[in-house]
């Protein structure tokens, strides 16, 4: 997996990790803390910027060649069926499978 694609997966993973950590701290201590919330926001925005950058870079330079692997993030859209309707937008990542050559 190329570095750009791996970075995108790491950013979405860190966002999910800090969402879980934020919720665990809230359940344990019953107080809203800002540190994890800010980290969630930073990693989520970085994830979006990374996807946009990778897509533009793919159309201009043809790299990363494994951009199609971002299509697997579309599986997160299934969480929208179970947990949160906000995850439905992840189904759009299935479109990256069209970048497979």
Residue pairs with C-beta under 8 A, 6 or more apart in sequence:
1 9
1 66
1 69
2 63
2 64
2 65
2 66
3 64
4 50
4 53
4 54
4 57
4 63
4 64
5 54
5 64
5 66
5 67
5 69
5 70
7 50
8 47
8 50
8 51
8 54
8 70
9 73
11 43
11 46
11 47
11 50
12 47
12 73
12 76
14 39
14 43
15 40
15 43
15 44
15 47
18 36
18 39
18 40
18 43
19 40
21 36
22 33
22 36
22 37
22 40
25 33
25 36
26 32
26 33
51 70
54 64
54 67
54 70
55 67
57 63
57 64
58 64
58 67
58 99
65 101
67 96
67 99
68 96
68 97
68 98
68 99
68 100
69 96
70 93
70 96
71 93
71 94
71 95
71 96
71 97
71 99
72 93
73 90
73 93
73 96
74 90
74 91
74 92
74 93
74 94
74 95
74 96
75 90
76 87
76 90
76 93
77 87
77 88
77 89
77 90
77 91
77 92
77 93
77 94
78 87
79 87
79 90
80 86
80 87
80 88
80 89
80 90
80 91
